[in-house]
Structure formats: structure tokens, C-alpha cells
Amino acid sequence: MSGLSLSLYAVPGIPLIVPGDDLSKIIFENIEKSEFVLADNDIIVVAQKIVSKAEGRIIDLESVTPGNEAKRIAKIADKDPRQVELILQESNEIIRCKEGVIIVEHRSGIVMANAGIDHSNVGAPENGEFVSLLPEDSNVSATDLRTKLQHKSNRQLGLIINDSVGRAWRVGTVGLAIGSSGILPIRDLRGDKDLFGQVLRVSETADADALACAACILMGEAADASPVVIIRGHELHQGEEDTNSLIRSKQDDMFR
């Protein structure tokens, strides 16, 4: 059999991560235990939640005092004012607000619901009302993690930090690359020709998002406990760009 192929491997045995854990050590040791052998050009996709946990980006809502603006918005969105206070702190601006959801521009520039703040898979309820925030800078986190994993494995790797987000035109969540290192997040095909020789004028492919989305199928959203996925078969397309290149400018955003 010949042809193009892409393989995905969920690394087993990743434990529950706590603040201060050496994530690169945990990931590499569990890859070795699984007897999977890393190769050059493998892309490692890591769930945002374990990066945030390792970096201590976990907040107990009991420690948060909401301000007047947070209380006002909480009434509109029917949300915990303490969580809304964190959303405001993590955002550049609120774009839309209705019952059940607050759409914001996160400090990273990504437009998403609730600034990526999440209750799921953070900790047992009896230990407090904990939520996770996105990493301070997911691209910096991706670079640091990739550098350490490359050193441990002696392989040339790409790394993506992904999160699950909703979409304006569709029901359901998909994976999104919120940080990357060692890959070109977007491939510019403008100037190439199609099968019939027509010159492509607007085609750009968001490879990092496509890979993040594929990894989410194995990661799951509930109790799957598969926060690290290795993708093999995708040409690495190394570059210095990160996921900031995927953010559409306000001037080109028809929905704002």
C-alpha cells in the first residue's frame, strides 16, 4: 500500500499534574515507558490544561473578590461573579455577552469564550472551587517544552499546545492551537497552482489548528486522561512563527 498517511499516538500513563511538576520530564519518561520511539519531525501536541497546572495557573475562586463590573456582567451572563472577575482580568475586551457565555479577546489576542477559564479536570470539588487559566504566554511555554524534549530525545520536534473552543458557525468544540514552536502554524499557498493550473490567490492552511484538532480526537474532553498526543507523518515546515500568525486582525474581522 502506498500513499500519504498520518498517524496519531496518545501517550499513556500521564499522571495528574500539579503546580511545579517538570512537564518535559513526565512526558518524556512516559513516552519511553510506552516503548514509543520518537523520530525527527514528530509533532507533540500537549493539552493546555496540564501546561497551566504545571505552571501554577490554577486559582481557587474562594480567593477572588469580584468588582462592580464583574457583578454587573455576571447578572447578564448568569455566571459566578468571581469567575467573571477572572475573565475580565484575563481579557483585552468583551466582544459579546449573553446568558451562559462571555465572548472575549483574551490577552493573547485569541477570541474565545470565558477567556479559556475552565472548571473541568482541575481538581476535586471537596478541595476548593478551582479553575484553570491559560498559560501566561502559550508560545513561550511551547518553546520551553519543545527545547527540553528535543534535548532529552536528541530529535528535531515540533510542539503544539492545544485547547478546545467553540466556533461561530458550527455546534460543538474543536481543537485550537494556542501555542506552538518549531512548526509553521500557517502555510501560505498563494501563488501555487491547482490541478488545472489556476493560480491560488487566497489559499492559506492553518496547519497548527488542523493538527491540534486531530489530537483532540484522542485526548477527549472528559475522563479520557490522554493529554499528550504524538503526530507522525506531517511535514514539519519549521519556522520562527508561532500561533500569533493565526490571529486575524480586527480590520479583517467581519464579526467585530
C-alpha positions in Angstrom: 0.0 0.0 0.0 1.3 3.4 -0.9 0.1 7.0 -0.4 0.0 9.7 2.2 -0.6 8.8 5.8 -0.8 10.5 9.2 -0.5 8.6 12.5 -1.5 9.8 16.0 -0.4 8.2 19.2 -1.8 9.0 22.7 0.9 8.7 25.3 -0.4 6.5 28.1 0.3 6.9 31.8 0.5 10.7 32.1 -0.4 11.3 35.8 -2.5 14.1 37.3 -0.3 17.2 37.0 0.3 19.6 40.0 1.9 23.0 40.1 5.7 22.8 39.9 5.8 19.5 38.0 8.6 19.1 35.4 6.3 18.5 32.5 9.0 17.7 30.0 10.4 15.0 32.3 7.0 13.5 32.9 6.1 13.5 29.2 9.5 12.0 28.1 9.5 9.3 30.8 6.1 8.2 29.8 6.9 8.1 26.1 9.9 5.9 27.0 7.8 3.6 29.2 5.3 3.1 26.4 8.2 2.0 24.1 7.3 4.5 21.5 10.5 5.8 19.9 10.5 9.5 18.9 11.7 10.3 15.4 12.8 13.6 13.8 9.8 15.6 12.6 7.4 14.2 15.2 4.9 16.8 16.5 3.9 16.6 20.1 0.6 18.1 21.0 0.0 18.9 24.7 -3.3 19.8 26.3 -3.4 23.3 27.7 -4.8 22.1 31.0 -1.6 20.2 32.0 0.6 23.1 30.9 -1.5 25.5 33.0 -1.4 23.2 36.0 2.4 22.7 35.8 2.9 26.5 35.6 0.6 27.1 38.6 -2.1 28.8 36.6 -4.8 27.5 39.0 -7.0 29.8 41.0 -9.3 29.0 43.9 -12.5 31.0 43.4 -12.7 31.4 47.1 -9.7 33.7 46.9 -11.3 36.0 44.3 -13.2 39.2 45.2 -15.4 40.4 42.3 -15.6 44.1 41.5 -18.8 46.0 40.5 -18.2 45.4 36.7 -17.9 41.7 37.3 -21.1 41.7 39.3 -22.9 43.5 36.6 -21.8 41.2 33.8 -22.4 38.2 36.0 -26.1 39.0 36.1 -26.3 39.3 32.4 -24.4 36.0 31.8 -25.8 34.2 34.8 -22.3 33.3 35.9 -20.3 33.3 39.1 -19.1 36.9 39.7 -15.8 35.5 40.9 -15.2 33.7 37.6 -16.3 36.8 35.7 -13.7 38.9 37.6 -11.0 36.5 36.4 -12.4 36.7 32.8 -12.1 40.5 32.9 -8.5 40.2 34.3 -7.5 37.8 31.5 -9.1 39.7 28.6 -8.4 42.7 26.5 -12.1 43.3 25.8 -15.5 41.8 26.0 -17.0 41.2 22.5 -20.3 39.5 23.2 -22.2 38.7 26.4 -25.4 36.7 26.8 -26.8 34.2 29.3 -24.3 31.3 29.6 -21.4 32.7 27.7 -19.0 35.7 27.6 -17.0 36.0 24.4 -13.8 37.9 24.8 -10.5 38.8 23.2 -8.0 37.0 25.5 -4.8 38.8 26.4 -3.1 36.6 23.8 -5.3 38.0 21.1 -7.4 34.8 20.7 -11.2 35.3 20.6 -12.8 32.7 22.8 -15.4 32.0 25.4 -14.8 32.9 29.0 -11.1 33.7 28.4 -10.4 30.0 28.4 -11.1 29.7 32.1 -12.4 26.3 32.9 -13.6 24.1 35.9 -13.1 20.7 34.2 -10.3 18.4 35.2 -8.8 20.9 37.6 -9.3 19.3 41.0 -11.7 17.5 43.3 -14.6 19.8 44.4 -14.0 19.0 48.1 -10.6 20.6 47.9 -11.9 24.0 46.8 -13.5 25.7 43.8 -10.6 25.7 41.5 -10.4 26.9 37.9 -7.6 26.9 35.4 -6.4 30.0 33.4 -4.5 29.8 30.1 -0.7 29.9 30.4 0.8 33.4 30.7 2.2 33.0 27.2 1.5 29.7 25.4 4.1 30.3 22.7 6.8 30.8 25.3 5.6 27.7 27.1 5.6 25.7 23.8 9.2 26.8 23.1 10.4 25.9 26.5 8.8 22.5 26.5 10.0 21.7 22.9 13.5 22.7 23.7 13.6 20.4 26.8 12.1 17.5 24.9 14.5 17.9 22.0 17.4 17.8 24.4 16.1 14.7 26.1 15.3 12.8 22.9 18.0 14.2 20.6 15.3 14.6 17.9 14.1 17.6 15.9 10.5 18.1 17.1 7.5 20.4 16.7 5.3 21.2 19.6 1.7 22.5 19.9 -0.3 23.5 22.9 -4.0 23.0 22.2 -7.3 23.9 23.7 -10.9 23.1 22.8 -13.0 26.0 21.6 -16.4 26.6 20.1 -16.9 28.1 16.6 -19.1 30.9 15.4 -20.7 29.0 12.6 -20.9 25.4 14.0 -22.1 23.5 17.0 -19.5 21.7 19.2 -15.9 22.3 20.1 -12.8 21.5 18.2 -9.1 21.7 19.0 -7.3 25.0 18.5 -3.5 25.7 18.6 -3.0 28.4 21.3 0.8 28.0 21.3 3.4 26.4 19.0 7.1 26.0 18.5 9.2 24.5 15.7 6.5 24.5 13.0 4.9 26.9 10.6 1.4 27.4 12.1 0.1 28.6 8.7 1.2 27.7 5.2 0.8 30.3 2.5 -0.2 28.6 -0.7 -0.9 31.9 -2.6 0.9 31.8 -5.9 0.8 28.0 -6.1 -1.3 26.4 -8.9 -4.2 24.0 -8.6 -4.7 20.8 -10.5 -5.8 22.8 -13.6 -3.1 25.3 -13.5 -5.1 28.1 -11.9 -3.1 30.3 -9.6 -4.2 30.2 -6.0 -4.9 33.8 -4.7 -6.3 33.4 -1.2 -5.4 29.9 0.0 -3.7 29.6 3.4 -3.9 26.5 5.5 -3.9 26.7 9.3 -1.8 23.5 9.8 -1.3 24.1 13.6 -5.1 24.2 14.1 -5.7 21.2 11.9 -3.1 19.2 13.9 -4.5 20.5 17.2 -7.9 19.4 16.2 -6.8 15.9 15.1 -5.1 15.4 18.5 -8.3 16.4 20.4 -10.0 13.2 19.0 -7.6 11.1 21.1 -7.3 13.5 24.0 -11.1 13.6 24.7 -12.9 16.1 26.9 -13.9 14.2 30.0 -12.1 11.4 31.9 -10.0 10.2 29.0 -6.7 11.2 30.6 -4.8 11.4 27.3 -3.3 15.0 27.4 -0.3 14.2 25.2 -0.5 13.1 21.6 2.3 12.5 19.1 1.6 13.1 15.4 3.8 11.5 12.8 3.7 11.9 9.0 3.2 15.7 8.8 6.0 17.6 7.1 7.4 19.8 9.9 7.7 23.1 7.9 9.9 24.6 10.5 9.9 28.3 11.0 10.2 31.1 13.6 6.5 32.0 13.5 4.1 31.0 16.3 0.4 31.0 16.8 0.2 34.8 16.8 0.3 34.5 13.0 -3.1 32.7 13.1 -4.9 35.6 14.7 -7.0 37.7 12.3 -6.6 41.4 12.7 -9.5 43.5 13.8 -9.6 45.3 10.5 -10.2 42.0 8.7 -12.6 40.5 11.3 -16.1 40.8 9.8 -17.7 39.9 13.1 -16.4 42.8 15.2 
